[in-house]
Amino acid sequence: MTTSHTMRAVTQHSLGGPEVLEIAEVSRPEPRPNEILVRVRAASLNPTDWKHRAGGGFLGDPPFVLGWDLSGVVAAVGIGVARFRPGDEVFGMLPYPYGHGAHAEYVAAPARVFATKPAALDHLHAAALPLVSLTAWQALVENADLGPGQRVLIHAAAGGVGHVAVQIAKARGAHVIGTASAPKHDVLRELGVDEAIDYTSQDVAEAVDGVDVVLDTIGGEISTRSLRTLRPGGILVSILPVGSEDLFREAERRGVRAVRMLVDSSRADLQAITELVEQGRLRPMIAETVPLERIAEGHRLGDTGRTTGKIVVTMG
């Protein structure tokens, strides 16, 4: 039973499979100046969670509490916070990568990484959005400047980032080509994809050409091969922040641009995303919901790399 000074959180003491995750009783944080304390109603899982659980990533060795996405209710505000007050419903992405800790009953974080939860979404759907929508928005809008009539190729278009990117691209007036295995093509059409490509039976680099923008959510050889699909002067944005320098050399050789990016918290971007939600142009798909105490099941599902949409964690 949690007391007023403690909370439940998902922690781990070693790197490894989902079985390393455990529910622990930990101290409840206090909001510092310019921070708010949020009672988490729902959080979500992203590939970065299972990668960090298994390999440490940016965070090094555990113990740590993972999770970057959340939706919840403001429980307390730190000195200097004027925008929010206790009882407000908010959603956001904790500062990536070192602000992790959403897989817990409470989180204290800078007020600037949160926005008012869209009225059109419940906490489950709101928690599914921040990391993937910020990633897609920053890739397509800020880095690629995607606009009406442009052609965009979105890899893994039914995945977490992909399915949100498709909706953002359509809202920007773009022609969307999406890749997914054949069973997911109905979902792609529902999302608004104009051309669906089965990457298991078609070579995307051969099947597509003359696109303005590629959103690469896969990395590795796919990144470099995808440069072939771009028109001269086009841009590939990879959301895999590290990889071979060959990508940039090959881009230069082909007269196109390539950038690698890492998602960053931004209230302004969250507000732009909220506008799309309120206009009915953006809604996250939820593949599965799991309660906090069964979060390992969500990790196991994530490890398959086959989910459509997002895995969301609910608090009791």
N, C-alpha and C positions, 0 to 999 in steps of 0.2 A: 504493500500500500504506500503510495507516495504521500509525503508530507508537503506542507506549503513551501519548504525550502529545497525539496528535491524533485526530480522528474525521471521518467523513464526515457532512455535513449538506446539506440542500436549502436553497439560498439564492437570492436574486435581487437584482439591482442596479438594476432599473427596474420600474415598475408596468406590467402588461399581461396578455396572454394566457398560457396555459400554457407557451409557448415561452420566457418569461423565466426559468423555473426552471432552476437548474444545481446539479450536485453539486460541493461544494467540500470541501477538506481544511481543517478549522478546529481551533483549540485545544480540547482536551477540558476541560470545566469541572471545578472542584474544589468539593466540598460545603462550604459555610460553616456556622457554628453553626446548629443546628436544621434543617439541610438534609440530604437524602440524594442520592447520585449513583446514578442508575438506568441500567442498560444496557437500552436500549429493544429489545424483541422485536417489538412491533407498535405502530403508531400509527394514528389514523384521520383521515379527511378530513371536514370539516363545511362547510356553506355559508359560515361565517365565514372559512374558509381561502381559498376562491376569491374572496370579496368583498375580502379584504385584499390578495390577490395582484394583483387588478386595480385596486383603488381606494385602497389604503393604510389606509382606515378609521381605527381608533383609533391605529394604529401610525405614521401619517404616511408619510414616504418611506423606501424601503429604503436600505441592505441590512438584511434581517432573515431569520430562520428561522421559518417558520410552524409550526403544529401545537400543539394543546392537549391532545389525548387520548393516553394511552399505557398500555401494559402491559409490564412488564419485570421485571428482577431487580436487587435492590439490589447495587451494586458497592462502595460505601463509604458511611460515615455521618459526618456532621459532629459537632462537639462538642455534647454535650447531647441527642443523639437516643437515647432509651431504647426506643422502640417497635419499631424495625427493626434488623436486622443484615445484613451481607453474605450474599447467597444467598436472602434472602426474596423471594417473588414478590409484586409489588404492581401496583395499577392506580390511575389517577386522572386528574384534569384539572388541568393547570397553571393558576396563578392567572389568571383572565380579566379584562381582555384582555392585560395587560402581561407575563405570565409565559410567553408563547409560546416555542416551540423544540423541540417534540416530534418534528419531522421530521429527526431526527439519531440517531446511534448511541448517544449518551449525553445525559442531562439531569440537571442539578442543580436541585433545587427544594425548597421547604419540606416537611418530613416530614408536616405536618398536612394536605396536600392529597392524600395517598395513603392507601389502605386495602389490606388483604391481598386479593390476587386471589381471587375466588371459585373454590373447588376444582372446581366444576362446569363452568367455562369454560376453554378454552385461551387463550393470549395473543391470538390473532386476535379471538375474540369478546369478551374482556375489554377490548381496546383500543377496540372499537366502542361501548362503553357509556357512559363517564363523562359527556361533555358532553351527550349527548341525554337520558340518564336523569336527570342532575341538573336539566336544564332542565324536563323533564316533571314530575319530583317537586316541584320548587320551585313550578312553576305550579299543579299540581293539588292538591297536599297543603298546601303552606305558604301559598300565596296564595288558593286557592279553597276549601280545607278540604273537598274532595270526599269524600262518604261514601256508605254503602249506600243504594240506591234512588234516588239522584239521577240526573238525566239530563245527560249531557255531550256537547257537539258538538265533535269534534276535526277540524280542517281538515288536509288533506294527511295522512290517517291512515296511508298506506303509506310516508311519508317517514321520514327519520332520527329526528326528534323524535316524529313522529306515531305510528309503529308501536310505539315504547316507551311513549308516553303511553296508547295503547289498553290495553296489558297492565297498566300501573299502575292505570288506571281500573277495569278488570275486577277486579283484585286488591282494590280498595277497595269492590267491590260495586255499582259504578255501571252504569247503562244507557248504552251507548255508541252514538252516532251518528257515523259517520265519512264524510268526503268523499274521493273519489278517482275517477279516470277508470274507466269500466266494466271494462276489462281487468284492473284491480287488485282488483276486488271479491271474487274468490276468496281472495286474500291477506288482505283485511280480515276475511272470515269465519273464516279459519284463526286470525287473531289474536284473535277473539272479539267483533268488532263486531256489535252487535244490529241496526242499520239502516245500510245502505250507500247513499250518495247520489252519483250521477254529476254532478259539478259542471259537466261540459261540456254536459249536456243539461237540467239542472234548476237553477233559481234557489234556492240553499240558503235564502236569507232568506224565500222564499215556502213552501218545502217543510217547514220545521222551525219549531216554536214551543214555548214552555213549557219550555225547558231551564234548568237551574240554573247550568250553567257552559259557557262557550265557551273552547276553547283555540285561539287565533289564531296560526298559524304563518306567515301570508302577509303580513299588513299591508295598508296602503293602504286602498282603498275597501272591501275585504272586511271589514276590522275594523269600520268604521262600519255597514255593512249587516248584519253579524252580530248587532248589538245587538238587532235586531228579533226574533231567535229566543229571547231570554231572557225568563223569567218576571219579574214585578216583584221587585226585590231580588236578581236573579241577578247573576253576575259574568262579565265577559270578561277573560281574561288574555292579553295579547299578548306574545310573546317577541321582538317587534321593538321595541327600546328607544326609538327616535325616530320621530316622525311628527306628523301634524297634531293640533292641540289640539281640532279638531272632534270627535274621538272622545270626549273627556271632556264636552264641552258636550252632545253628543247623548245620552250615557249619563245625564247628570243629567236631561235633558228626559224621558227614558223611565223614570226611576225605577229604573235599574240601575247597577251599578258597572263601571268599566273601570280596569285597571291595566296598565302596561307594565313589563316586568322584563328584567333581564340575568342570565344564569346566574352563580352564584358557587361557588367550590370549597367543599366541606364533607365532612369525613370522616364525620360523623354521617349525612348523607344517603346517602353511598356505602354505609355499613353497612346502612341500611334497604333500599337497592336490592339489596345482596348477599343479604339475607334472602329477598327475592322470588325471586332467582336460585336460591338453595339449595332453596326450596320448589317449584321447577319452574314458577313463575308468570311468569317474565320471561326472555326470551332474545332477543338482538339478531339481526336478519337481516342477512346480508352480501350485498350486491349484487355486489361485485367486490373482488378483492385484487390489488394491484400491488406489485412490489418497489420499494425506495427509489429506485433509479436510473431507474425508469419512472413516477415520481410524476406527471409531466405528463399521462400517460394518465388517471390518476385525476381530475385537475383537469378535463380535457376532458369526462369523463363527468359530473362534478359540474355543470359549466356548463350541461348540458342541462336540469337541474332535473327529470329524469324517473326518477331511480333509485328502486328499492324497497329500503328498508333502507340499509345503510351501505357506504362504500368504505373498505377497510382497507389500510394500507401495511405491508409486511413488511420486516424487516431481513435482509440476507444471512446 
